[in-house]
Every structure is written in C-alpha cells, then in structure tokens.
Amino acid sequence: MDIQVRINHEGALRNQRFAFTDRFTLVTELLQNARRAGATLIEIIHDEQSKTLSIQDNGCGIDDFQKLLTFNETGWNEATQQDESPFGIGFSKCLYAAGRCIVASRGRFVDIDTTAALAQAPIPVQDADPDKSSQPGTAIALFEVELEGLARRMPDLCRGFPVAVTFNGQEIARPHALPGLKTQSTSVGHIHIAGMDDGKFTRYTVIYLQGFRVHQAPTYYSCDDLANVVHLDPTKFVARLPDREKLIDEEEQIKLVDKAISVLWLNALQEKKAALPAQQFVEAYFDAAKHWRHTQVFDDVDCLPMSICEAIGGYPRQAPFGQLDFLEAVKQPISRDEVLSGEVTLASIDYPDSSTAPCWMFAKAKGYVVIKTTSLSDGHWVHGHVRHLDANEVVVEPVDLQRQASFEGRWLNAEVLLCAHVRIRIKDDVAEIHEDGFSHEDAIYVPAKESTGIAVEQASSFMDSKDRYHEDDRDADADALADLIRLLRAVDPMETLQGMLTDLKLEKYPVLHGRTFRLTISQQHKTHVLELIE
C-alpha cells in the first residue's frame, strides 16, 4: 500500500479564514498588492456605518482575473517573485472579510459573492462601462466588511509604507517611509540612524519589510519617539506566512540587524572623533558608544565623560532601593592632565554600608571624584589612575574620646562614641572629620559638631528581605540617636540647653523675639515651670 500527500480542498478553503492575525490584515494585503503593481498613489475610502471599503490605485492593473481566486499562485512577474517571495494568498483575505467584492481593472470587472466563490462557483468576468474602462490601475470595493477602528489604525499601518496613501480624502503621514529618510545601505538593507549628527541616540529600533513593520524594540516603543528605522532587503529576509507580521527565525535575524546598526555607529564615532574637539566629542557621543558597545573608541581621548564622574555633594548613606542621591554631577569635564598632575583624584568605592562608610567619608573630606570605570573599556587610559578605597585598609580613630554608650533602636544596635573629631586613615593618607557623624562596623562616631541621628542611614538601609522600606523605623532610630547624643553631652547645663535651643530653631517665631523667660526643669516633664518675665 502506498500513501501520498493529498489536499482536502474544502477544508483548506474553510480553514484559510483563520490564517490571518487580525481584521486589519485585509488592508495591508491590499496595500501590498497595489505597491507591487507599481502604484504611486493609493486612495482608501471607508465608511464604518455602512461597512464598505474601497481602494483605488494607479498601478499596472490586472491582466488575468483568475489569479485573484487562485490560492498559492502569485501571478506576479518573475522579478517580483524573486525579490519579494509573494505567497499568493493575500487577496483571499477579501473573501473571508467581506460578503461581496467588486474588482475593476483595464475595462473589465468581477462582482464576487464571497460565499459562492468559496464554494468554488464560477464568477463571470464582465466588461465595464465605456466611461470607466479608461480608469488606470485597479479599483476594489468591499461590502459587509467589519473594520471598526480602521481610522485609528491607518497611521500605524502606513508609517513605513513607500507609496502615498490617502484615507477618506486625507493624506496619511509616513515618517518612516524610505523616500523621506536619510538612510545608509548595509548588509541587511537600508538603515536610518537617529542621533548620528548630534549624538542624541535612541534605544528604539523599528524594522520594516516591504513597507510593513515586522519588529520593534523595545516593545513599548511609542510612535512619537525617535527611532532607528530599518527597511530590510526583501531578497534576504522572509516574514511569516500569511500576513508577514513577524520575521522567520526572528531572534537570529534581529541579531543581524543589531550588528549592522552597531557597525554604522562605530563608523560614525570614528568620524566624529577625528572631526570634533575631545571635550565636545566625549559629551555628545559617549552615551551612544556605551549603548552600542563601542567605548573602546574613547580609550585614548584626553577627556573623561561627565556622566561617569560624580562629586560627593551630600551625606553618604544607604539610600532606599540603591539610590546614591548624595552624588552630584561634576561641573565640567575632567582632563587627563588634571588626573596625571594630581589636581583631581579619582576614586572607586563599593556601595555605602557600615563597612564602607569611612571610605565615603574619607573621599568626601578629600574632595575625591567618584568614577564608574565599568562604563569604560578595559583599555582606557584612566584605569591606572583610579584609587580604589578598600574598607579592609581603613583605620578609624576617635580623637579625644569624651563619652561612650550603647544604642538600642528599633532596627539597629551600636556603640556610640562622642569625641572631638574623628581621624580616618587609609594607608598613609589621613582625613579629619569634624562635622558629620558616621557608622563603621558596630560603632557610630560622633564628632563635636554633630548633633543629629543621620548616621543610622549609614548603619542600615532599613530595607527588609522583601524589599520594603521602613521609613518610620528609620525616623524613629534617627530621633533616638539624636536624643542619646544630647543626653551624653548633658554635662554642663548651659551647653546642654543651648544645644537643645539650637535644634528647636526658635528664631523662626517672631512672637518670641526679644522675650525673656525663666525655666525651671523638674524630674518629670509635666512639672516643668516656664515663666514670661518681659
């Protein structure tokens, strides 16, 4: 017994209606046919209420109407078949989407009852009225067609289409169409790169094949954003049958596109490097080079990108969710001469916590600039001139230790050391800390000019194992530490009260200006006595 491949024609015709992705594929297939027919203008009229759709093009027209109803046979000339690999099933979408379809071209027309056509009933080809026989191209009218929302979709469908399209009398903008783009020819097709002239690159890439989008990345791309636009070579790329909305072997094909874009960026970076002053080149193009993995172009440029250099402007702390909000941008680019002469010291420091806090305080006191060397290639000249501050090399010395006590808060426990100031030593370098308290391992160092509890934010992130930030506990521990500092310093009554008055900021209240009070402090807060003298 022998077996062979056979086709159930009735089943194939019945199931073909489920092949297309959505109802708007009907429009893209008709646009595609008009383009292949050499049209330079396509006019679409749609009436959502009456459920009618008409498309008129000025292409070469139809020489054989049978080709419309012959599935999997394209009818296109040999050049089109070689260049575009048409599937020969595009017009079939009309049979499934509409109840009636009239096609007129070259003085003839067919009036198709789609139910009858799918039952393989013969459809007569008729001569058109003499006054319509001279109309160029092809006119298609569809009836009983469900295309709700087509007006909203048309701009997206035509965004990269190469032929002018009007919809209900209005021309549709085609910002990604080849005729209006500045493109470069590559191994994958024509590519327009955003930002090459000014460095304002984009992470968005939109890819078209035969005028229709087959891929965009990231997927949340908004059509209002700038994008790299790729029009693939149809002789090298094939989209999925039948509606060509995705590339075959998409993952590998996108890699080829990304590689082609990357090569274009490398060439552009090398050209800009030769043409621009170092500072201008770095500031304009480093971010683009970083995104497209070409930072090696900057290895010998005598200027550092400002985006990887930051000054320690605020209090180093373990901010929630890893935000290093105490860092601020440097005011101007740093040159190689400034680094080599020692005018600027670059430092690399691990993320702030109770072990690395002294490194951050040391760098702040010294005025070091923190640099993110991971953004540079391994061959960059700066790598040999960055000081990595290692927590294991830190020695912390309280100078003139005055008081010491244990602190127990909601979130953390530590030993609190009050002193005149703190000396931080890293190898042979020393920094003196006079104003800010800080945490180191299980201790909190408090110099004479410090009175707040901010050091708790170095000792802990106040984040639990489920990444929940406990702001109330942070505030409570900071207040408790500040209270303990005031208590430990409460040796001289005048100094104690003066410190508390400073924290109250009484000068903000005009009603108190110039007043004299007598205050008697008791052992219970409810029995203090305050009197206004004048």
N, C-alpha and C positions, 0 to 999 in steps of 0.2 A: 504493500500500500504506500502510495506517495502522498505527500502533503505539499501545499504551496500557499504563498501569501495571496489572500483574496480581500477585496474591499466590499463591505456592505454599504452600497451607495446611499440607501435610505437612511441608515444610521449615521453615516458621515455627514450627510446634509443636516440631519436633525441635531447632531451634537456640535456642529460648527458654530452655532449661536453662542455657545459657552466659551469660545476660544479667546475672545477679546476681554481686555481688562475692565473697561468701563464704557459708558454710553458715548463719551466724547471721542473715543477712538474712531467713530464714524467720520467726524470732521477731519481728523488728522489724516486718515486714509484718503479722503477726497482731495485734501490739500496736496498730499504726496503725489497723487496721480496727475494733478494739474501741473505741478512742478516738473514732473518727468515728461510731460507733453510740451515743455518749453514755454509755459505761460510766463508772462511778465506782470500780470495783474489778475488777481482772483477776487471776485465780488461775492459776498455771502449775505443773504437776507434770511433772517429767522424771525418767525412770529410764534412766540411761546403759547399764546392763546389758541391759535388755530392749528398748532402743531405742524407747521410747514417749514421746510428748509430748502432754499435754492442756492446753487453755486454756479457761477458763470466764470469761465476762464477764457483767455485769448490764446490758448496753446494750439497745437497742430491738429487737434480733433481726433475723432475715432474713425478708423478706416474699416474695421470689422466689428460689428456689434456683438457677434458671438463670443468674442474674447471677454466681454463683461461677465458672461454667465458660465465661462469655462474655468472651473476651480483648478488651482495649482498649475496654471499655464499663464505666463505673464502677458504675452502679447507685445512686450516692448522689444525694441530693436536689439541687436546683438551687443552694441556698445553699452547700452543701459544695463543689460543683463550682466555684463562683465563688471561694470563699475559699481553697481548698487545691489546686486543679488535680490531682485524683487521676488516676492513669494507667490504672487498670482492669486491672492485671496482677498485683497483689500476691498474690492467693490462688493464682495459678498456680504460685508457688514451692512450694506444698504438693504439687502433682502431680509435681514433679521431685525433691523431697526425701524423699518417703515412698512406701512400697509400697501403703499403704492409708490412707484418710482417712474418718473419720465426722464429719459435721456435723449437729448437732441444734439446732433453734430453733423456738419457737412451736408446739410439739406435733408437729413433723414432723422427719424426718431423712433424710440420704442416706448410703449406705455406698459409698464410691468406691474401686474398684480403679484405681489411677492409671494403670497400663499400658493398661487398657481405655479409660479416659477420654481419654487422649492419642490413642488410636486412633479417638476420636470415637464410641465405643459409647454407647448410651443408658443413663442411670443413673436408676433409679426413685426418686421421692420418696415416702417411706413415712410412715405415721402412727406417732408414738411411743407408748410405753406410757402409759396414762392417768396413772400416778403421776408421770411425768416431763414431762407436757405443760404443767404449770403452772410449770416452772422458767424463771426470767427469763433474758433475754439469749441468748447463743449458746455452745454447748459444741463444741469441736473436739478430736478425738482422732486422733493420727497414729501410725502403726506403721512399723517398719523405717526409722527415721529416724536418720541419723548426726549427732549433735550433741555429740561429745566435747568437754569443756571448757566446756560451757554455764554451769555453776555459777560458773565464774570470770569469765565474760563478762557475766553478768546485771547486776552493779552498774554496769558501764560503759554498757551498753545503756540502762539506765533512769535514768541520772544526771540527765538533764534532762526526763524524761518527766512530763507533767502529771497522769497518772492513777495512783492507788495500785496497786502490783503486789506480789503475794506469789509466792515461789518455793519450792516444796516446803514450804509452810506458814509460811515466814518472810517478813515484810515487807521489801522492799528499800529502802534509804535512797536518797533522791532530792534531794541537796543543791543541785542546780542547777535544780530544777523551779520553775516560776513561782509556785505558791501559797506557797512558803516564802521567796521572795526579796524584798528591798526594791528595787524597780525604778523606773525613770523611763521615761515614754513618749517616744519620739523618732521621727524621720522614717523610721527603719529598723525599728522595733519596740521591744520593752521591753528595757532595759539595766540591769543591776546593776553598779555600780562599786565595787570593793574599795578601801578606804582613804580615802574622802571625809571620814569623820568624824575621822580621826586623821592623815591624810597618808601612811599606810603603804601606798602604792600597789603595784600589781603590774604586771609586764610581760606577764603571761599573759592571753590572751583566749580564751574558748571560745564558739563560736557554734552555736546550735541552730535548727533549722527543723522545725516540727510535732513538737517534743519530742525529736528525734534530732540528734546532733552532726553538723555538716557542715564544721566547720573549727575548728582550734585553732592558736594561735601563742604562743610558738614551738612547733615540732612536738614538742620534748622535754618539754612540759608534763607534770607529774605530777599526778594527780588529787587528791593530798593537799595540793597548794599552793592558796593563794588565787588566785582568778581573777576577771576581769571576765566576766560572763555575759550573753550576748546571745541573746534569743529573737526571731528575725526575723518580720516581718509576712508571713504566707504569701500575702497578696494582692499583694505587691510583689517577692517573691523566689521563684525556682523552682530546685529541685535537679535534678540529672541523673537521667534515667530509666535503670534502673527503681528502684534502691534508695535514691536520694536521699542518697548519702553525700557528694557534693560539689555546690557551687553551680554553676549555669551561668554562664559568664563570671566565674569566681571572682575573678580579680585585681581587676576593676573593682568588684565587689560588696564585697570586703573593704575597699577604699578608702572606700566609703560608710560602712561600719561604723566604721572608724577615725576618720573625720571626725565622726561622731555622738558617739563617746566623747570625742574631743578637745573638742567643744563643751560636753559635760557637765562636763568638768574645768575649762574656762575659767569657766563659771558658778560652779562650786564655789569656785574660787580667789578670785574676786572677792568672793564672800560671806564667805569666811574672812578675807580681808584686811580687810574692814570690821569684822569682829567680834572679831578677836584682836589682842593687843599685837604690835608689829612683830617682836620677837625670837622670840616663840613661833610666829608665822606663818611666818617665814623657815625656822626649823629644822624645822618639821613638814612644810611643803609645797613647799619649793624643789625637791627631787629629783623630785617628781611633776610639777611645772611644767616642769622640764628635759626629762623623758621625753616629755611630751605637747606640747612646743614652745610653752610659754606663759610663758617667763621675762620677757616684757615686763611682766607683772603686778608684778614686783618693781623696776621701773625707779626708782620714787620712794620705795621703802621705806628708811628710815634705818638699815638694819642689813644687814650682809653675811652670806651663808650661810657657816657654818663649813666646809662641805665644799669650798669653793673657795679657802680661805685656809690656808696652812701655814707653820710656822716651820722654819728650818734648824737642826735639832737635832743632826745628825750631820755626818760629814765628806763634803762634796760629791764625788761620784765618778761615773764611768761604770759604773753597775751593770749586770750582765748582763741582757739582754732588756728594757732600758729601765726597770728598776725604780728609782724615786727613793726608795730606802728611807731616805735621810738626812733626809727631810722628815717632820715630825710635825704632828698637828692642833693648831690653836691652842686655848688653854684656854677661851676664851669668845668669843662673837660680837663683831665689830668694828663700832662705830657710825660714822655719818657724821661726828659731831663729833670723834671721835678721829682720823679721817683728815684732816679740814679743819684741825684745830689743829696737825697735825704730830706729835701724840703717837704715832701709828702711821704708818710709811711703808710703802706697798705697792709691791712691785717685780715686774716681769715679766722673766724671764731665759730665754734659749734653753737647750736641753738641754745638760748639762755635757759639755764636752770640753776639749782642751788650749787652745782659744782662749777659751772662756767661763769656764774655771775661776777666773780672777781676779775675774770678776763675782760668782760664787757666794761666793768667799772674802770679797769686799768686803761683800756683803749679809749674810753671817753675822756679820762683825765689827760691822756697824752695827745688827744686830738687826732687819733688814727682814723683813716678812711677804711671802711669795711668793703671788701671786694668779693664778688661772686665769680670765682675763677672757673666754676663749672660751665659757665656760658661761653668760655673761650676754648679754642682748640688746644691740644697738648703742646703744640709747637709755638705758642705765643711767647713773646719776649718777657712778659711780666711775671711768668711763673717763678723765676729765680729771684724775684724781688718782693715776695709777699711773706709777711711774718705770720705764721700760724701760732696763735696763742693757745697753749696746751694747759688744760686745767690741772694736769698732773705735775706741772712745773711751778704752780702758784704757791707762794708763801704769804699768809695774811698775818699781820702783826698789829694788835691794838696798842696804840701809843698812849701812855698814861691812863691805864685802866682804872676806872672810878667805881663803878658798881656792876654787879652781875646777878642775874636772877633767871629762873626758869619760866618760860612762857608756855601756857597751855591754851590753845584756841580751839575753835570748832573743827578746823581742818588740819592744823599742824601744831607740832610741839618743837620748841627750840630753846637754846640757851641765849639770852640777851646780854650783850656786853656793851656797857657805856664807857666811852673813852674820849680823850681829847680829839684825836683823829685816828685814821687807820692807814697803815702802810701796806701796800701790796707790792710784792717783789716777784718778778719773773726773770729768772736767771740774774743778770747783772743790772737790770733796769728796775727802777723804783717809781711808784706813783703814790702821792699822798692824797687821801680822801678826807676832806674837811666838812662836807655838807650833806652828802647823801648816805643814808644807811643802806646796807646790803646784806644779802644772805650768802653764807658759804657753808656747805655741808649741813651740820646740825646747829649752826650758830647764826645769830643776827648781830652784826656790828653796827653800833650807833655812835657816830661822831658827835661832838658837842653841838654843832649847828643843826642837827637833825631832831625833829620832834614828831614826825608823822609815823604812820604804820605802813608806809608804802612797801617796805622791804618784804612783806608777806607775799607780794606778787612775784618776787624772785624765788622765794622758797617753794611756791606751789603754783600750778596752773589753775587750780580749782575746777578741773575737768574730771568727771568720773569715767568709769570704764565704758559707759555708753555714750561718751562724747557730749555729756550735758554739762553746761557751765553753771556753777553755783555762785552767782554774783552776791547773793545775800550773805553767804558764808565768808566770801572774800571781804565784804564791807565790815562784817562783824569782827573778823580776825584783825583787820587793819585798825579798827577803833580800839579793840582790846590791847593791841600792841602799843598804840599811841598812849592809852591810859597807863600802861605799865611803865613806859618811858617817863611820863610825867611823875609817876609815883616814885620811881627810882631817883629822880632828880630832886625830889622834895626834901632837901636838907636845909636850905636857907628859906625862911618863909617869904621874904620879899621876892627872891628869884623865882620861887615856885608860883606865886600868884601872878607875877609879871609874865611868866611864860604862858599861863592859862589865859590871861587877858589878851595876849598877842593872838592866841588861837581863836578867841571869840570875835576879833575884828570889830570892836565896839565903835571904832571911828566911823563906821558906816551909818550910825544912828544919830542924826542931828539933835534929837531931843536930849541926848546925853552930853553933848559938847559943853565944856566948862563947868559941869556939875561936880560936886564933892560929896562923896558917900563915906559912911562908916560901916564897915563889915565886920561882924563877929562870927567866927566859924566855930560851930559846936561839933560834937562827935556824930550827930545824926543830921542828915541833910534837911529834914523838915524843921529843924530848930535853929537854922542859921538866922542871924539878925542883920538886916540891911536897913540903914537909915540914910535919908537925904538930908545933908547938912545945909547946903546952899545951892 
